[in-house]
């Protein structure tokens, strides 16, 4: 959810790139694009490119253009750095983009986002749809999966994952501070409703208990899937789609744990002072009300919709694998970027230093 995924032979999706780092600040390639004036019926949208862009064009952008006549032109990849630079330079390569919860809180705190209140009719949206001036439309989870042949008694939560005496074996976690610190605190018994902001000293003390047992700090989802499939590690904290991929590919039985899954979500935002902000508000409103299109997009990109109505358009067997399915979401922990905002720089720097020791 990426925030960050695949071997070169695999098509690139949003989550594959988003999961690679805390802020997703890859610099935006800048091919020559004729800039539309504010008066033209055009909107520039920053996307992840690849399969992600193909899916979002088909299921979300296409219906919007059909209904409004507004043409969408895309630029990629997603770039927080470019979003920040636009506000300073006044030169807008894009008007709308998506950000994970940490980035959207960071951007909102820096005054980089237009206010959605008064521009988007929230009465037509679901409860909690607006987050830090972003429309939260879809999410993905970091959850536990383990080799049931080695642990027939079963693991139930992150406390079991961190119990190296009872469950000895190689582990793997993502090299991503915000998500891993949440896991470390949950493993140490911190209740989900008391998780944010992080008690950093307690989180790192918890991580110290398993550091020598983490064989791989993965940086790409398929990497985590492969090492679990191949038996290089006995358990892993990995994205929901990769957990199911490992379960399907492994010769050993892989069990997936939904309890305490850490859910990140993607939010659509309008760049502050964009000359085409009004068209951006229209796109966000349209996406928020297109439950069927969001459902199809989430199926294609292996995410879970935040709009509850979208599940009316998703087959039950597919919905059962989605992290935002009501049964799973009730057992999950949602990352709160707003409450983490004052800590983001410190926790990232401290985590990278700790991993490197």
ROLUMTI-597619 format. One line per 8 residues: number of its first residue (from 1); their letters; for each residue x, y, z of C-alpha. Coordinates in nm, 3 decimals, m for minus. Example, Ala and Ser with C-alpha at 12.3 -4.5 7.8 and 13.67 -1.06 7.14 Angstrom:
BEGIN
1) AS) 1.230/m0.450/0.780 ~ 1.367/m0.106/0.714
END
This chain:
BEGIN
1) XXXXXXXX) 0.000/0.000/0.000 ~ 0.413/0.068/m0.141 ~ 0.443/0.317/m0.076 ~ 0.662/0.050/m0.288 ~ 0.752/m0.434/m0.626 ~ 0.906/m0.672/m0.903 ~ 1.168/m0.859/m1.090 ~ 1.229/m0.705/m1.429
9) XXXXXXXX) 1.018/m0.966/m1.602 ~ 0.708/m0.863/m1.407 ~ 0.493/m0.563/m1.506 ~ 0.530/m0.262/m1.278 ~ 0.238/m0.171/m1.052 ~ 0.189/0.120/m0.813 ~ 0.246/m0.091/m0.505 ~ 0.570/m0.234/m0.647
17) XXXXXXXX) 0.719/0.116/m0.656 ~ 0.538/0.264/m0.359 ~ 0.665/m0.005/m0.124 ~ 1.030/0.067/m0.198 ~ 1.066/0.363/0.037 ~ 0.895/0.572/0.303 ~ 0.815/0.873/0.094 ~ 0.811/0.743/m0.264
25) XXXXXXXX) 1.017/1.040/m0.374 ~ 1.152/0.908/m0.701 ~ 1.227/1.201/m0.930 ~ 0.978/1.251/m1.209 ~ 1.095/1.203/m1.565 ~ 1.019/1.516/m1.765 ~ 0.956/1.448/m2.135 ~ 0.830/1.744/m2.332
33) XXXXXXXX) 0.457/1.785/m2.283 ~ 0.263/2.080/m2.416 ~ 0.111/2.240/m2.110 ~ m0.261/2.307/m2.122 ~ m0.391/2.642/m2.006 ~ m0.625/2.666/m1.709 ~ m0.913/2.728/m1.947 ~ m0.870/2.406/m2.144
41) XXXXXXXX) m1.077/2.099/m2.058 ~ m0.766/1.904/m1.956 ~ m0.623/1.757/m1.638 ~ m0.268/1.631/m1.579 ~ m0.244/1.332/m1.343 ~ 0.075/1.190/m1.194 ~ 0.066/0.808/m1.204 ~ 0.287/0.506/m1.140
49) XXXXXXXX) 0.285/0.414/m1.509 ~ 0.282/0.052/m1.631 ~ m0.002/m0.180/m1.538 ~ m0.120/0.054/m1.265 ~ m0.174/0.335/m1.513 ~ m0.344/0.104/m1.762 ~ m0.589/m0.009/m1.493 ~ m0.664/0.337/m1.361
57) XXXXXXXX) m0.719/0.469/m1.714 ~ m0.961/0.190/m1.798 ~ m1.169/0.186/m1.483 ~ m1.145/0.536/m1.335 ~ m1.017/0.792/m1.587 ~ m1.212/0.662/m1.887 ~ m1.554/0.685/m1.719 ~ m1.464/1.032/m1.586
65) XXXXXXXX) m1.377/1.164/m1.933 ~ m1.691/1.007/m2.077 ~ m1.910/1.178/m1.817 ~ m1.736/1.518/m1.805 ~ m1.555/1.562/m2.136 ~ m1.235/1.646/m1.946 ~ m0.928/1.490/m2.107 ~ m0.672/1.333/m1.876
73) XXXXXXXX) m0.305/1.338/m1.968 ~ m0.068/1.135/m1.752 ~ 0.292/1.182/m1.640 ~ 0.487/0.928/m1.438 ~ 0.623/0.808/m1.201 ~ 0.477/0.943/m0.876 ~ 0.707/1.204/m0.721 ~ 0.670/1.374/m0.385
81) XXXXXXXX) 0.973/1.587/m0.469 ~ 0.806/1.717/m0.783 ~ 0.485/1.790/m0.594 ~ 0.683/2.006/m0.351 ~ 0.882/2.177/m0.627 ~ 0.568/2.277/m0.817 ~ 0.442/2.485/m0.525 ~ 0.772/2.674/m0.519
89) XXXXXXXX) 0.822/2.722/m0.893 ~ 0.461/2.768/m0.999 ~ 0.526/2.532/m1.291 ~ 0.276/2.246/m1.276 ~ 0.355/1.922/m1.457 ~ 0.058/1.759/m1.287 ~ m0.251/1.867/m1.099 ~ m0.356/1.544/m0.926
97) XXXXXXXX) m0.163/1.250/m0.781 ~ m0.191/0.974/m0.519 ~ 0.004/0.951/m0.193 ~ 0.026/0.701/0.091 ~ m0.081/0.806/0.439 ~ 0.266/0.915/0.552 ~ 0.320/1.126/0.242 ~ m0.026/1.277/0.238
105) XXXXXXXX) 0.013/1.389/0.601 ~ 0.358/1.526/0.523 ~ 0.231/1.710/0.215 ~ m0.075/1.847/0.391 ~ 0.138/1.970/0.680 ~ 0.366/2.150/0.432 ~ 0.075/2.325/0.259 ~ 0.115/2.133/m0.067
113) XXXXXXXX) m0.247/2.021/m0.098 ~ m0.569/2.196/m0.193 ~ m0.846/2.176/0.065 ~ m1.116/1.930/m0.044 ~ m1.377/2.065/0.197 ~ m1.623/2.279/0.006 ~ m1.508/2.137/m0.327 ~ m1.601/1.771/m0.283
121) XXXXXXXX) m1.950/1.672/m0.166 ~ m1.868/1.450/0.130 ~ m2.236/1.359/0.175 ~ m2.196/1.136/m0.131 ~ m1.890/0.959/0.012 ~ m1.843/0.694/0.279 ~ m1.746/0.763/0.638 ~ m1.376/0.843/0.670
129) XXXXXXXX) m1.327/0.890/0.295 ~ m1.139/1.219/0.335 ~ m0.800/1.190/0.505 ~ m0.569/1.493/0.540 ~ m0.718/1.658/0.228 ~ m0.693/1.337/0.029 ~ m0.959/1.094/m0.086 ~ m0.855/0.752/0.050
137) XXXXXXXX) m0.977/0.504/m0.211 ~ m0.777/0.181/m0.176 ~ m0.541/0.006/0.061 ~ m0.297/m0.281/0.099 ~ m0.174/m0.472/0.401 ~ 0.153/m0.591/0.548 ~ 0.066/m0.920/0.713 ~ 0.228/m1.235/0.843
145) XXXXXXXX) 0.265/m1.558/0.646 ~ 0.452/m1.866/0.763 ~ 0.550/m2.220/0.665 ~ 0.290/m2.439/0.836 ~ 0.500/m2.753/0.781 ~ 0.760/m2.610/1.020 ~ 0.510/m2.465/1.265 ~ 0.210/m2.700/1.271
153) XXXXXXXX) 0.093/m2.546/1.599 ~ 0.043/m2.219/1.411 ~ 0.134/m1.853/1.465 ~ m0.146/m1.616/1.557 ~ m0.001/m1.264/1.574 ~ 0.314/m1.051/1.569 ~ 0.399/m1.154/1.927 ~ 0.443/m1.510/1.796
161) XXXXXXXX) 0.653/m1.378/1.507 ~ 0.885/m1.211/1.761 ~ 0.898/m1.517/1.989 ~ 1.223/m1.670/1.866 ~ 1.238/m1.926/2.147 ~ 0.900/m2.083/2.077 ~ 0.919/m2.036/1.700 ~ 1.285/m2.058/1.594
169) XXXXXXXX) 1.368/m1.996/1.231 ~ 1.462/m1.737/0.971 ~ 1.243/m1.432/0.932 ~ 1.196/m1.151/0.683 ~ 1.051/m0.801/0.715 ~ 1.031/m0.502/0.486 ~ 1.300/m0.237/0.512 ~ 1.035/0.027/0.579
177) XXXXXXXX) 1.043/0.216/0.906 ~ 0.680/0.324/0.950 ~ 0.538/m0.025/0.895 ~ 0.805/m0.225/1.079 ~ 0.792/m0.007/1.389 ~ 0.416/m0.060/1.406 ~ 0.475/m0.435/1.390 ~ 0.743/m0.420/1.659
185) XXXXXXXX) 0.512/m0.235/1.898 ~ 0.218/m0.466/1.832 ~ 0.451/m0.759/1.901 ~ 0.544/m0.599/2.233 ~ 0.181/m0.580/2.340 ~ 0.090/m0.221/2.257 ~ m0.286/m0.202/2.186 ~ m0.379/m0.089/1.837
193) XXXXXXXX) m0.565/0.215/1.969 ~ m0.252/0.331/2.153 ~ m0.004/0.271/1.873 ~ 0.035/0.625/1.738 ~ 0.254/0.819/1.781 ~ 0.523/0.555/1.826 ~ 0.714/0.494/2.146 ~ 1.041/0.473/1.955
201) XXXXXXXX) 1.257/0.343/2.239 ~ 1.009/0.061/2.303 ~ 0.984/m0.017/1.932 ~ 1.359/m0.052/1.883 ~ 1.396/m0.255/2.202 ~ 1.137/m0.492/2.057 ~ 1.321/m0.508/1.725 ~ 1.647/m0.589/1.907
209) XXXXXXXX) 1.492/m0.922/2.010 ~ 1.465/m1.050/1.654 ~ 1.736/m0.864/1.465 ~ 1.969/m1.165/1.453 ~ 1.684/m1.380/1.321 ~ 1.583/m1.152/1.031 ~ 1.761/m1.307/0.736 ~ 1.632/m1.060/0.477
217) XXXXXXXX) 1.513/m0.701/0.502 ~ 1.326/m0.703/0.176 ~ 1.279/m0.399/m0.048 ~ 1.058/m0.543/m0.324 ~ 0.743/m0.748/m0.274 ~ 0.833/m1.033/m0.508 ~ 1.160/m1.074/m0.319 ~ 0.965/m1.147/0.000
225) XXXXXXXX) 0.731/m1.380/m0.187 ~ 1.019/m1.575/m0.343 ~ 1.224/m1.631/m0.030 ~ 0.916/m1.759/0.155 ~ 0.819/m1.980/m0.139 ~ 1.171/m2.123/m0.167 ~ 1.201/m2.186/0.207 ~ 1.487/m1.941/0.255
233) XXXXXXXX) 1.284/m1.797/0.541 ~ 1.024/m1.968/0.758 ~ 0.802/m1.666/0.813 ~ 0.769/m1.316/0.672 ~ 0.585/m0.991/0.706 ~ 0.483/m0.916/0.348 ~ 0.210/m0.761/0.134 ~ m0.121/m0.943/0.108
241) XXXXXXXX) m0.089/m1.010/m0.266 ~ 0.258/m1.160/m0.219 ~ 0.141/m1.369/0.075 ~ m0.123/m1.526/m0.148 ~ 0.133/m1.561/m0.427 ~ 0.363/m1.755/m0.194 ~ 0.074/m1.971/m0.074 ~ m0.009/m2.066/m0.432
249) XXXXXXXX) 0.350/m2.127/m0.544 ~ 0.511/m2.300/m0.247 ~ 0.544/m2.679/m0.224 ~ 0.506/m2.638/0.153 ~ 0.178/m2.520/0.307 ~ 0.182/m2.144/0.367 ~ m0.061/m2.002/0.620 ~ m0.167/m1.636/0.613
257) XXXXXXXX) m0.254/m1.440/0.928 ~ m0.500/m1.150/0.906 ~ m0.488/m1.049/1.273 ~ m0.291/m0.725/1.321 ~ m0.233/m0.673/0.949 ~ m0.093/m0.321/0.904 ~ m0.293/m0.141/0.638 ~ m0.164/0.152/0.433
265) XXXXXXXX) m0.398/0.338/0.201 ~ m0.361/0.553/m0.109 ~ m0.517/0.899/m0.126 ~ m0.600/1.115/m0.429 ~ m0.500/1.479/m0.383 ~ m0.509/1.807/m0.576 ~ m0.182/2.002/m0.585 ~ m0.195/2.337/m0.408
273) XXXXXXXX) m0.250/2.634/m0.644 ~ m0.287/2.411/m0.949 ~ m0.433/2.619/m1.236 ~ m0.665/2.328/m1.311 ~ m0.772/2.260/m0.952 ~ m1.143/2.272/m1.037 ~ m1.100/1.985/m1.282 ~ m0.903/1.802/m1.014
281) XXXXXXXX) m1.189/1.835/m0.767 ~ m1.424/1.697/m1.031 ~ m1.200/1.393/m1.085 ~ m1.173/1.319/m0.713 ~ m1.550/1.354/m0.671 ~ m1.609/1.120/m0.964 ~ m1.367/0.855/m0.834 ~ m1.530/0.876/m0.492
289) XXXXXXXX) m1.871/0.802/m0.638 ~ m1.765/0.538/m0.893 ~ m1.792/0.233/m0.669 ~ m1.795/m0.014/m0.957 ~ m1.493/0.138/m1.130 ~ m1.296/0.135/m0.805 ~ m1.388/m0.231/m0.753 ~ m1.257/m0.324/m1.099
297) XXXXXXXX) m0.941/m0.122/m1.048 ~ m0.872/m0.292/m0.713 ~ m0.923/m0.636/m0.865 ~ m0.675/m0.552/m1.142 ~ m0.414/m0.396/m0.911 ~ m0.463/m0.640/m0.621 ~ m0.568/m0.377/m0.369 ~ m0.873/m0.348/m0.148
305) XXXXXXXX) m1.130/m0.068/m0.193 ~ m1.199/0.173/0.092 ~ m1.547/0.243/m0.048 ~ m1.772/m0.023/0.111 ~ m2.012/m0.006/m0.186 ~ m1.734/m0.136/m0.414 ~ m1.765/m0.481/m0.258 ~ m2.108/m0.511/m0.425
313) XXXXXXXX) m1.917/m0.546/m0.753 ~ m1.648/m0.790/m0.636 ~ m1.697/m1.170/m0.638 ~ m1.705/m1.311/m0.285 ~ m1.400/m1.534/m0.339 ~ m1.198/m1.233/m0.459 ~ m1.322/m1.004/m0.182 ~ m1.215/m1.263/0.076
321) XXXXXXXX) m0.852/m1.202/m0.024 ~ m0.870/m0.823/0.001 ~ m0.721/m0.645/0.305 ~ m1.009/m0.396/0.327 ~ m1.280/m0.663/0.334 ~ m1.486/m0.576/0.645 ~ m1.389/m0.900/0.825 ~ m1.019/m0.835/0.768
329) XXXXXXXX) m1.031/m0.462/0.830 ~ m1.191/m0.519/1.170 ~ m0.881/m0.718/1.272 ~ m0.628/m0.482/1.111 ~ m0.437/m0.172/1.218 ~ m0.458/0.134/0.993 ~ m0.142/0.343/0.964 ~ m0.199/0.700/1.082
337) XXXXXXXX) 0.038/0.932/0.901 ~ m0.102/1.242/1.069 ~ m0.011/1.119/1.417 ~ 0.331/1.004/1.292 ~ 0.409/1.330/1.112 ~ 0.627/1.485/1.385 ~ 0.829/1.161/1.402 ~ 0.870/1.072/1.036
345) XXXXXXXX) 1.220/1.206/0.982 ~ 1.349/1.073/1.314 ~ 1.199/0.726/1.285 ~ 1.326/0.682/0.929 ~ 1.679/0.797/1.010 ~ 1.696/0.594/1.330 ~ 1.563/0.282/1.162 ~ 1.812/0.295/0.877
353) XXXXX) 2.095/0.342/1.124 ~ 1.967/0.049/1.332 ~ 1.939/m0.184/1.032 ~ 2.291/m0.096/0.923 ~ 2.454/m0.168/1.259
END
